[in-house]
C-alpha cells in the first residue's frame, strides 16, 4: 500500500573517527551523501564560554540515529554544576554584550546568517542523522532557521524607545528598551535548529546572552549552530550549549529556573513540562515564554476547494512525520464533502514514501524514539477500539524500529484519547459536522489554543470563523503558516509570549522609564 525506501542493514562494529565513534554503516551512508567532506560535523563536547568542554563528572550519553537505532555520538551528560558554569559565563558575557550597539550586533548576526547559509547542507545532514526527518525537509528547516538569523540581524537596529508627551514643562519623559539579561532556553527535538534560531536570534539581537539546553535526542544540531555563530565572531559566553541525558535534563531545567542569574526562560515543548517550569520560575519571578502543545483542528467547509484543502492537510499533517506542534490533529469535514475529501486524502497519502531520511526518495522518516512510537501506537489502537474506522495504515511499519505507517482513520469522537491529545505522529483522523456552529464548537472544545486551520471560499464565513476560533494562529486556506515575519504562539494551555516577528523581541527586553526633572 505504501512505497518503501529500504535502509541498509549490515553489522556495525564501531570504529574511531574524529570527535566521535561512528558505525561502518554510517560511514557508508556519509560517503553517499558527501557528509565526510566536513571535518567538524559531529561533536563530542558541549560548548561553554567559547570552548568545547566535557561534563565535570566525565559521564556521557549516547545520541542515536532514529532511522537505524545506531549510536552516532556520545556527548557530555551535564548536570546542575555544569549548568552553573554556563550561567556564569553567560552572565559575564552579558556585562559587555548588553553595551554593544544594535549596529554592532546586526553585523555579527548577519555574518552568522551568511555562514549558516553557506553550510546549509552540512547543517541539514546533521539534523537528519539525529532527528530522522527526510533530508529535503531538513534543508527546508535550515532555510527556515536562517530566515530568523537574517530577520533579527535586521531587527537589532530597530529596537526603539519612546519620547513621551510630558504633562509638566520642566520634565522630559523617555522610555528606553533594554535587554533583560541571561536567557535559559529549553528546546525540542522536532525542529532542533529552527527552535534555537528563533529564540537565540531574537535574544542576541536584543543584547541578551543564552544558555541553551537542547533536547537529548537532538543536541548535535545545536552544537553545530553554536560553532557557526562562534566562527561568525559572536563573542565567547554569548551562546552556551549544555548537553544532558533524559535523566539529567530535569536538574538542568531546575537550575535554569531557580538561578537568580537567569533573567528569563524560553521553552518549547509539552504542556505538562511547561506547567512544571512555570511553577519553578515563580521562585525568582522570571520572564517566561512558553510555546506548548496543540490540538489543531482542520475544518473543511462545503464551499472549500477540496484539492487545495487536501494539499494543505498533507503539508500540515505529514511534515516531520506529523511531529510538529502545529500539526493538524482533528480533521472536521462538512458532511456533504466528507466522503469525497477522504478519498482524495487517501490517494495523496498512498504516495508517501517511508524510509531513512538520508534516502532521497523518502518523504516520511521514523518517529523520534521508542516512547513516541508507543504513544502513537496506543492512540491509534484506542481510537479503533472505540469505533474509529481504518482507511489506511494503523500498524507499525514493516521497516521495524520506530517507523509507523501513515494512517487515516474516520469516525473520530470525543471518547477517544486521540481526539483530546496531541498525536505527534503520521495519523490523520476525520469526523463530520453539519453546521458552522457545530464545527466551531468542536474546534474550540480543547484546552489547547496554538494553531488552527480552515478552508472555505465564502468570504463572510471566513471573517466569522477566523474571529471565532480560539487559537493564537489561524491558517485560512493554507496549511503552512510559520515564517520569521509572523508572530508564533498560542493561548489557553498552549502557552504565552510570541516568537518571530518584531514582537519576538518583547520577551527579551524591558522598558525603563527615564524622567528628567527641573529642566529649563
N, C-alpha and C positions, 0 to 999 in steps of 0.2 A: 504493500500500500504506500509506503514511504520510500523515497530514494535514500540510499545509504552511502555515506562516504566512509569507507573502511579505513581503520588505523593499522599501522604496522604493529605487529605483536611479536617481539622477539625477547629472548633472555637479555637482561640488562645489568651486567656487572658494572660496578662503579669504577670510574677512572678519574684521576685528578685533572682538573682544567681550570687554570687561572684562580679566581677567587672562590669557586665552589666546586663540588663534585657533581659531575653530570653523567647520566647513563649513556651507554653506547647508542641506544635508540634515539635519545635526544640529540646527540651529535649528528647522527644521520639526518634527522629532520632539520637541524640547524643548517647543515650544508645545503639541503634542498631549498631553503628559503633565504639563504645568504646571511644568516644570523651571525656566523662566526667572523664576518668581516669587521665586527666591532669588538674590541678587546675588553670593554668595560660594561658589557651588558648586564651582568648579574653581580650583585654584591653579596658579601658575607659579613658585613658590618653595618651598624647603624651610623647615622650622620648627626653629630652634635658639635656645635661651635666650629663648623667648617672642617671637622676631622672625622675620619672613619674609625669607629671605636667598637670594642666588644662590650658585652654586659659585664658589670663588676663581678658577678657570680661566675662568669665563664660559661654559663649554660646557653644552649642554643635550641631552636625549634625548627622543624622541617617545613618547607614550603613545597607543595606538590602541584603537579600539572593535573587538573581535574579530568582532562581527556584520557590520561593514561594511568593516573594514580602514582606516577613516579616522582621521586624527590628531585627537585631542580635546584634547590638551595637550602642551606642551613644558616639561619640568622640569629643574632643575639636575642636571648629571651630576657628582656629587661623588666625591671620591677620599679617600685616607687623610689628607690635610691637613685637609679639611673635617671628616672624622670626628673628628680630634683636637680640633678646636674644639668639637664637640658633646660629646665626652667631658669636656673641661674645664668646660663649662657644667653638665653633669650632676653632676660631682664637687663643684663649688662649691655647687650647689643641695642636694646630699645633706647637706652640713655643717649646714644648718638644717632640712631636711625630716626628717631622722632624729630630731630632737629634738621634733617635734610629737607631740601625744598621739594615741592611737587615735581618740578622740572628734573631735578637730580634723580628722584625715584623713577620718573617716567622713562628716562634714558636707559637706566639699568633694566627696567622691566621690558622695554622694547627689545633690548638685546636678548633677554631671556626668551621672549616670544620668537625672535628670529632664529635663535639656536634650536629651540624646540621644533620649529617648522623644518629646519634642515635635518633634524634627527627623527623625523616623523615615523619612518619605517622601523627604526630601532625601538622607539617607544612603543609602537603598536605590537611588535613581535613579543616584547616582554609582557605586555598586557595580555595577549592571547595565551601565552605559556602559563601564566598563573591564574587567569580568570576563566579561560576556555572559550570565550566568545570567538566567532569567526573573524579571521584576520581582516576582512573587509570592514566589519563593524568596529574592530579595534582601531583601524585607521580613521574611521569616522569619529570615534571618541577622541582621538588625539587632535584632530582638526577642531572639534568642539572645545577641547581643553585650551588649545592655543588661542581660540577666539576670546576666552576670558583673559588670558595674559595680554593680548592686544588691547581689549576693551579697557581694562583697568590701568594699563600703561597710559592710556589717554585720559582716563578719569582722574589720575593722580594730580593733574594740573587744573582740575576743576572742582576742587573741594573748597567751596567758598563759605564765607561768613556773611553777616548782615550788619548794616548800619541802621539803627532804629531811629524812629522819629521821637525825639525826647520831649516829654511834657514840660520840661523846665529849661529855659535858655542857657543856664550855666552848666548843664550836663551834656556830655556826649555818651551815647549808649551803643555798645557794639557787641555782637555775638561772634565769637570765633569758634571754629570747629577743630578739635584736637584729637589725636589718636589716643585710645583708651589704655594701651599697654600691651602686655604679652597675652596672646590668644592660644588657648588649648583647642586643638582640632581633632575630633574623632571621626574618622571617615570610613565609608563602607567598601565592600568588595565588589559591588556590581558595576560601579564606574570608578575604578581606583585612581585614575589620573584626573578625570574631569572634576570629581568632587573636591579633590585637593586644589586643583587650579582655581575652581570657582570660589573657594574660601580664601586660600592663601593670597591670590592676586588682589582681591579687594582689601584684605588686611594689610598687606605690604604697601599697596598704593596709599593707604590711609596713614602710614607711618608706624604701624604695629609690627611686632615680631611674632613668630609662631613656634609652637611645639606641637608637632603632628604625630598622632598615633594612628597609623593605617591599620586596616583590618588584617588579622593574622593570616588570612588566606591570600592576600594580595599586597605584600609590603614592597615588592621589588619595583613596582611602578613608581611608588612614592620616592624611593631612594634614587632612581634614575632621574626623576624630575628635579629632585633637590640638587643632584650633581650638575645638571644642566644650568640651574639657577646660579650655582657657585661659579661655574665656568663663565657665566654672563657677567659676573662681578658683584652679585648680591653678597654683601659682607657676611663674614662668619657670625653665627648666632642669630641671624635674622630668620633663617629657616633651620629647624632641627627636626629630625625624624627619629622617633623612639619606636623600636620594634619589640613586639611581645607576643607570646603564645596566647591561646584562648584562656589558659589557666591564669596567666599574669595580667591579662587585659583589665580585669576589674580593679586591681591595685593601681595600675597606671591611671585609669579613669578617675578613681577616687582621689588620687594625688592632684590631678589637674583641677578637680572640682573644689578641693579643700584648700589648696595653696593660696595664700594671700598675695603671692607674686603674680598669679594669673588673674587678669582683669576680665576675661570673658571666655566662654566655652561655646564652640560651634560643633553641633553633632548632626550627622545624617545617619539614620538607622531606624530600628523598630520603635514603635510607640512604647512598648514595655521598658526598654532600656532608657528611652528618653525621659520617662517619668522618674526613673531612679536618679538620673543625672540632675533633673530639675530639683529634686529634694536635696541632693548633695551640694548643689551650687548655692542653696539658700543660706548655708552656713557663713558664706562670705559675701552674699548679695551680689553675685556676679552678673555681668551682662550675659545673656544666654540667647542663642539661636538654635532652634530645633526644627529640623526637617524630617518628619516621621512618616509612619506608614500610611498607605492609602487603601481605598476600596473603590476604585474608579468605575463609575457607570459609563456605558457607551450606548446612547439612545439613538435608534434609527426610526424616524417618523415616516409616515405614509408618503410624504412628498419628496423624500430623500432620493438622491441619485445613488442607487444601490451599488453600482460598480465603484463609485468614489468612496462609498461607505466601507465596502469590503477592503479596498486598498488602505484606507485609514485604519481600519481594525487590524489588518496584518502588521502595519507599521507600529501601532501602539502595543499590540499584544505580544508579538513574537520577537521584538528586538531584544537582544541579550537573553534569548530563550525564555522570555517572559519575566526575567528577573530585574524589573525596574519598578521604582516606587510610583511611577505614573502609568504603569501598565494597566490596560483595561482589565477589570475584574468581573463585572456583571454586564452582559450584553442584553439590553432591553429592546425588543423588536416589536413594532406595531403588528397586531395580529394579521393585517392584510398583506404584510410583506415578509412575515416570519419565514415561511417555508422557502420562498424564493431566495431570501438572503442566506439561509442555512445552506442551500445547495451551492450558491456561489462561493460561500466561505469554505465549504468542504472541498471544492475544486481548487481553490487557492492554497489551502493547507496541504493538499496532496502533493504539491510541488516543493514542499520544504525538504531540504537535504540535511540529514542528521549525520554528524561526524566530528572528527577532530578539527578544531578551529584552524589549524595550520594547513588543512586541505582546502585549496582554493574553491572547491565545489560546495563546501559546507555552508549552510545558512542557519543551522541550529547546532549549538555546541552542547556540552554536558551541563547539568546543574552543578553548582559550585562545589558542593560537598555532600557527604552521605546524609547529614541531618536534613539538608534541604530536599534531597531526593526522597527521603522517608516522609517528610511533611507533604510534599506534592502527592505522593502515592496514597497517603492516608486520606487527604482531602477528596481525591477522585473516588476512592472506594466508599467513603462516607456518602458522597453525592449519589453514587449508583445504588447504594443500599437504601437510600431514602427517596427513590423514584426517578432519578435522572435517567435519560436515555442516551446511550453511547452511539455517536455517529462516526467518529474516528478515534483511533488510539485507545487510551485508557490503561496502558500497561507499560512496565519498564521496557526500554528499547532492547532489541536483540544484540546491540553492541555491548550491553552489560555496563558495569561501572555505575556512574550516576546519570547515564543517558536515559531520557524519558520520551516516550512517543508524543509528538504533537497531538493534542486531544481536543475533541469537540463534543460537548455534552449539551443536550436540550432538556427543558423541563426543570430548570433550577427553581428552588423555592426557599423560603426563609428558615426551614428546618435544617438546612444543610450548612455545615461549617464553612464550605467554600463560598456561600452567599455572604457570610459575616466576616470572613477573614481574607487577608491579602494572600493570594495563592502563590505568587512569586515563582511561576513555572509556566510551561507551554500548554496551558489548559484554557480553552475558550468555553464559556458557559452562556447559554441563552435562556431567556424567558419572554413571554408575551405580555403585551399590555394593549388596552383598547382606547384609552383617552390620554390626553396630555396631562391631566391632573393625576391620573394613576401613575404615569411614568415618573413624574416629579416626586410623588410620594415614595415610590420605590427607590428612586435615585438618592433621595435625601435621607433614607432610612438607615443611617450609619453614623457612628461617632467620628468617622474619618471625614476629612474635608480637604484633600490635596488636589487631585486633578479629576476632571470630568470631561466627557465628550458628547456631542450630539450632532446629528446630521438631519438637515431639513432645508427645503427650498422655499419655505413660507416665511417671508420677511417679518411679519407680525409675530409669528411663533418664535422665530429666532430671538427677537427682542424680549419676549416674555420669558422664555426658557433660560436664556443667558443670565437674566436677573434673578430668576427663582432658584437656580442651582446653588446649593450651599457648599461651595468649594472655592478654594483660593485661585484656581486656574480652570478655565473652560476652553476646550478646543471646539470650534464651530466649523463643521465640515472639514476638519483637519485632525489627523492622528498624531502628528509630531508637533509639540508646542514649545519645546525648550530652545532657548537662544540666549547668548550672552547679553543681549539688549533687553531681555524680558525679566520681570520680577518673578522669581520662582519661590513658591512657598504655599503653605496651607493654612487652614483654620481648624477649629474644634481640636480633636486629639491628633491631628496631623501636624501640630506644632505652630510656631510663630516666628516672625522675622522673615526677611526676604533676601534671597541671593540672586546675583545677576542684576543688571540694570544699574542706574545711578543710585538706586535705593540699597544696593548691596554694600555701599559704604556706611550706611547708617549704623549697622551693628558694631562697627569698629571705630566710631568717632563719637565724641561727646561735645555738647555745646557749653562754652564758657561765656558767661556774661561779664563784660568789662564796662564799668560805669566810671567815667572821668568827670569829676565834680569840680566846681569852683573855677571853671574855665572862663576867661574873658577874651 
